[in-house]
Amino acid sequence: MFVDSVELTISSGKGGAGAISFWTEKFVANGGPDGGDGGRGGSIFFKVDNNTDTLSALRGKRVIKAENGRPGEGRKCYGRKGQDTIITVPPGTQVVDMETGEELLDLVTEGEEILFLEGGKGGLGNMHFKSSSNQRPTYAQPGLPGITKQIRLEMKLIADVGLVGYPNVGKSTLISTLSNARPQVANYEFTTLTPKLGVVHIGEYDSFMMADIPGIIEGASDGRGLGLEFLKHIERTKTLLLLIDAANYREMKYQYETLLVELQRYSQTLARRKHAVAITKIDSLSQDEVNTLTQTFLNDIGLEANNALNKYKADANYASYGFKADFGVVLPQEKPLFVLPISSVAHLNTEALRYTIGDFVRQVEEENKAEQEE
């Protein structure tokens, strides 16, 4: 079962109380106080494990508590420390304080183990309180209480490219064609009910991660459909690939602008992601129809077709690329860096798309590194 959000009450352990004890032994007249200290309470840790991909292991759990420290004992014996509790989560998990809404942790690094709540300190035994004026102390410290927090864990997939489009636009077919992912593929809307990840190889030592989410429809930002619920899974993506259905009854310009508007309503940050466009299902139309539709779409959004840049041998019979220009309609975000008609079923331009997206991802990574260095 895919679980990407859970709410928990977590508590670190309470420290053990110090002991009140006196050394009583034959032939020892003045043994004095010998109460040991209590043990520290167990702490709460978060560990990032790449072998987990959902939060389903935490589903149904309401409270997670570390073990309390044991109280001290006589003969200056210290109490045992409470056992720590380690919560294992997949990469991309955020820890959010439910009371304030503050993001407390962002867990993205594989193998990372972070102390979240420290256990309470154990109390001092009465042996610490003896003095020349008080040689028989009859009191010891109680252990300090643990820390309790109400949190929400939210998992956001980590990918390089996020696929965005209407239901049944061909996202699952594309990711199954380009990557090792095998999502359910069928000819009806909302076939994809949960996000999917796939690794796309573009060479022996080079690859990128692609994320497929359920389709977005008009009004998704108001709660319609499934897309809004899973849009958080592409918040971490470096780039977006918007899929436009050439065979759909909706005009391609309308599909494109609707997707941009829903992205913008959900997140201004997501709406500013650099993106490209793939026009899908061109195998259902003739070459002339595809070329006409593509040229019309490019004109509508203010891009120029440029078949000379066939770096990856895109099919020359189709208007292959649209590149960024400084004219055209005003949209909520930047123009797409390229537009490419494809057919995942007939494998038209899919290899060109694979390598072009690879270049696209590398370019964005280099730009981000340059910005960070500045």
C-alpha positions in Angstrom: 0.0 0.0 0.0 1.3 3.5 -0.9 1.2 5.7 2.2 2.8 9.2 1.9 1.6 10.9 5.0 1.1 9.8 8.6 0.4 11.7 11.9 2.2 10.6 15.0 2.7 11.5 18.7 6.3 10.7 19.6 7.9 10.9 22.9 11.5 10.4 24.2 11.9 8.4 27.4 11.8 9.8 30.9 15.0 9.7 32.9 15.2 7.2 35.8 15.0 8.5 39.4 18.1 8.6 41.6 18.2 6.0 44.4 18.0 6.8 48.2 20.2 4.1 49.8 22.7 3.7 52.6 25.6 1.3 52.9 24.7 -1.1 55.6 27.2 -3.9 56.2 28.6 -5.8 59.1 31.7 -4.2 60.6 31.0 -1.0 58.6 29.7 1.5 61.1 29.4 4.6 58.9 28.8 3.3 55.4 27.1 6.5 54.3 24.8 7.2 51.4 25.4 5.0 48.3 22.3 5.7 46.1 23.2 5.5 42.4 22.0 7.7 39.6 19.1 7.0 37.3 19.6 6.1 33.6 18.9 8.6 30.8 15.7 8.0 28.9 15.8 6.6 25.4 16.0 9.1 22.5 14.1 9.3 19.2 16.2 9.1 16.0 15.2 9.3 12.3 17.1 7.2 9.8 16.9 7.5 6.1 16.8 4.2 4.3 16.7 3.9 0.5 15.2 0.4 0.8 11.9 1.9 1.9 9.7 3.7 -0.5 6.6 4.5 1.5 5.5 5.3 5.1 3.3 2.2 5.2 5.3 0.7 8.1 4.1 3.5 10.3 0.4 3.3 9.1 -1.9 2.6 12.0 0.6 3.7 14.7 -0.6 6.6 16.7 2.1 6.8 19.4 5.8 6.0 19.3 7.7 6.2 22.6 11.2 5.5 23.6 12.0 3.4 26.7 12.3 5.2 30.1 15.6 5.1 31.9 15.8 2.7 34.9 16.1 4.1 38.4 19.4 3.9 40.3 20.1 1.3 42.9 22.1 1.0 46.1 25.9 0.3 46.2 26.3 3.2 43.8 24.7 1.2 40.9 23.6 3.4 38.0 20.2 2.7 36.3 20.3 1.3 32.8 19.8 3.8 29.9 16.5 3.5 28.1 16.6 2.0 24.7 16.6 4.4 21.8 13.9 4.3 19.1 14.9 4.6 15.5 12.1 5.6 13.0 13.1 4.5 9.5 11.8 6.6 6.7 12.4 6.8 2.9 14.4 9.6 1.3 12.4 12.8 0.8 10.5 12.6 4.1 9.7 15.9 5.8 8.9 16.1 9.6 6.3 18.8 10.2 5.2 20.1 13.6 1.4 19.7 13.7 0.9 22.5 16.2 2.9 25.2 14.4 3.1 23.9 10.9 6.9 24.4 11.0 9.1 22.0 9.0 11.4 20.5 11.6 13.5 18.1 9.4 14.0 17.4 5.7 15.4 13.9 5.3 17.0 13.4 1.9 20.4 11.8 2.4 20.6 8.0 2.2 22.0 6.5 5.5 21.5 9.7 7.4 20.6 9.2 11.1 19.5 12.3 13.0 18.7 12.8 16.7 15.2 14.3 16.9 14.2 14.1 20.6 16.7 13.5 23.3 15.8 11.4 26.3 15.3 12.9 29.8 18.4 13.0 32.0 18.5 10.6 34.9 18.2 11.9 38.5 21.2 12.0 40.9 21.3 9.5 43.7 21.6 10.6 47.3 25.3 9.9 47.3 25.8 13.2 45.5 24.2 15.2 48.4 26.4 14.2 51.3 28.4 16.9 53.0 30.0 17.6 56.3 26.8 19.2 57.6 24.4 16.6 56.0 26.0 13.2 56.3 22.7 11.3 55.9 20.8 12.9 52.9 17.4 11.3 52.5 16.5 12.7 49.2 17.5 12.2 45.5 16.6 13.8 42.2 13.7 12.5 40.1 14.5 11.9 36.4 13.7 14.6 33.9 10.7 14.0 31.7 11.1 13.2 28.0 9.9 15.4 25.2 6.6 14.8 23.4 5.7 16.2 20.0 2.9 15.8 17.6 4.3 15.5 14.1 3.2 14.8 10.6 5.5 12.8 8.3 5.2 13.7 4.6 7.0 11.8 1.9 7.9 13.7 -1.3 9.5 11.7 -4.0 13.0 12.7 -5.2 13.2 12.8 -9.0 14.9 14.8 -11.7 11.9 15.0 -14.0 8.2 15.1 -13.1 5.5 14.1 -15.6 2.4 16.4 -15.6 -0.7 16.0 -17.7 -4.4 15.2 -18.0 -5.6 11.7 -17.1 -5.0 9.1 -19.9 -2.5 11.4 -21.6 0.1 8.6 -21.8 2.3 9.3 -18.8 2.4 5.7 -17.6 3.1 4.5 -21.1 5.9 6.9 -21.5 7.6 6.1 -18.2 7.3 2.3 -19.0 8.9 2.9 -22.4 11.8 5.1 -21.2 12.5 3.4 -17.8 12.4 0.2 -15.8 9.1 1.2 -14.2 6.1 -1.0 -15.0 3.0 1.0 -13.9 -0.5 -0.1 -14.8 -1.5 1.0 -18.3 -5.1 1.0 -19.5 -7.3 3.0 -21.8 -9.3 4.9 -19.2 -8.7 7.9 -17.0 -7.1 7.8 -13.6 -5.4 4.4 -14.3 -2.5 5.7 -12.1 -3.7 6.1 -8.6 -0.3 6.4 -6.8 3.0 8.1 -7.9 5.6 5.9 -9.7 9.3 6.3 -10.1 11.5 5.1 -12.9 15.2 5.3 -13.7 15.9 6.4 -17.3 19.3 5.3 -18.6 21.0 7.6 -21.2 24.3 5.9 -21.3 26.4 3.3 -19.5 27.1 5.5 -16.6 24.4 8.2 -16.8 20.8 8.2 -15.9 18.0 10.3 -14.4 14.9 9.7 -12.3 11.4 10.3 -13.7 8.3 10.6 -11.5 4.7 9.9 -12.8 1.8 11.2 -10.8 -2.0 10.8 -11.2 -3.5 13.1 -13.9 -4.5 16.7 -13.2 -7.9 18.0 -14.3 -9.5 21.5 -14.3 -10.1 22.5 -10.7 -7.5 20.2 -9.2 -6.3 23.1 -7.0 -9.8 23.2 -5.6 -9.7 19.5 -4.7 -11.1 17.9 -7.8 -9.5 14.6 -9.0 -6.4 13.0 -7.6 -3.6 15.2 -9.0 -3.7 17.8 -6.3 -3.1 15.2 -3.6 0.1 14.0 -5.3 1.5 17.3 -6.7 3.7 17.4 -3.7 5.7 14.5 -5.2 7.0 16.6 -8.0 7.9 19.6 -5.8 11.4 18.3 -5.5 11.9 17.7 -9.2 14.4 19.8 -11.0 12.4 19.9 -14.2 8.9 19.2 -15.5 7.7 17.5 -18.6 4.2 18.5 -19.6 2.4 16.0 -21.7 -0.2 17.3 -24.2 -2.6 14.8 -25.9 -2.8 15.4 -29.6 -5.9 13.1 -29.9 -7.8 14.7 -27.0 -11.0 16.6 -27.6 -9.5 19.5 -25.6 -7.4 21.9 -27.6 -3.6 21.5 -27.0 -3.3 25.2 -26.0 -6.1 24.8 -23.5 -4.5 21.6 -22.0 -1.1 23.4 -21.7 -2.5 26.6 -20.0 -4.8 24.6 -17.7 -1.8 22.6 -16.4 0.2 25.7 -15.8 -2.6 27.4 -14.0 -3.2 24.4 -11.7 0.6 24.2 -11.0 0.7 27.9 -10.1 -2.3 27.7 -7.8 -0.7 24.8 -6.0 2.8 26.2 -5.6 4.5 29.4 -6.9 7.8 27.5 -6.6 6.6 24.6 -8.6 5.1 26.9 -11.3 8.6 28.5 -11.8 10.3 25.1 -12.6 11.8 24.9 -16.0 9.7 22.7 -18.2 9.4 21.1 -21.6 6.4 19.8 -23.6 5.8 16.4 -25.2 2.9 16.0 -27.6 1.6 12.4 -27.2 -0.3 9.9 -29.2 0.8 11.2 -32.6 0.4 7.7 -34.0 -3.4 8.2 -34.0 -3.0 11.0 -36.5 -1.5 11.5 -39.9 1.9 13.3 -40.3 0.2 16.3 -41.9 -2.3 16.5 -39.0 0.4 16.3 -36.4 2.6 18.9 -38.1 -0.4 21.3 -38.4 -1.4 20.8 -34.8 2.1 21.2 -33.6 2.7 24.3 -35.6 -0.6 25.8 -34.4 0.4 25.0 -30.8 3.8 26.6 -31.2 2.3 29.7 -32.7 -0.3 29.9 -29.8 2.4 29.8 -27.1 4.9 31.9 -29.0 7.6 29.4 -30.1 9.4 28.8 -33.3 9.7 25.3 -34.8 13.3 24.4 -35.6 14.0 21.1 -37.3 17.6 21.9 -37.9 18.5 21.0 -34.3 18.0 17.3 -34.8 20.8 16.4 -32.4 19.2 13.1 -31.4 17.7 12.1 -34.7 14.1 13.1 -34.0 11.8 12.1 -36.8 12.3 14.6 -39.6 8.7 14.1 -40.8 7.4 15.9 -37.7 7.9 19.5 -36.5 10.4 18.3 -33.9 11.5 21.1 -31.7 10.2 24.4 -30.4 12.8 26.5 -28.7 12.4 29.4 -26.2 11.6 32.7 -27.8 10.9 36.2 -26.3 7.5 36.7 -27.9 4.0 35.1 -27.7 1.3 34.9 -25.1 2.0 35.7 -21.5 1.8 32.6 -19.3 2.3 32.2 -15.5 5.9 30.8 -16.1 8.7 30.6 -18.6 8.1 29.2 -22.1 9.0 25.5 -22.6 12.6 24.8 -23.6 11.4 22.4 -26.3 8.3 20.9 -27.8 8.5 17.4 -29.2 5.7 15.2 -30.7 6.1 11.6 -29.6 4.3 8.2 -29.6 5.3 5.9 -26.8 3.4 3.0 -28.4 5.0 3.4 -31.8 8.3 4.5 -30.3 8.3 7.7 -32.4 10.8 10.2 -31.1 11.0 8.4 -27.7 14.8 8.0 -28.0 15.2 11.6 -29.0 13.1 12.6 -25.9 15.2 10.4 -23.7 18.5 12.1 -24.6 17.0 15.6 -24.9 15.6 15.4 -21.4 19.0 14.1 -20.2 20.7 17.2 -21.6 17.9 19.3 -20.1 18.4 17.9 -16.6 22.2 18.4 -16.8 21.7 22.0 -18.0 19.4 22.8 -15.1 21.8 21.2 -12.6 24.7 23.3 -13.9 22.6 26.4 -13.6 21.6 25.6 -10.1 25.3 24.9 -9.1 26.3 28.2 -10.6 23.6 30.1 -8.6 24.7 28.4 -5.4 28.4 29.3 -6.0 27.4 33.0 -6.5 
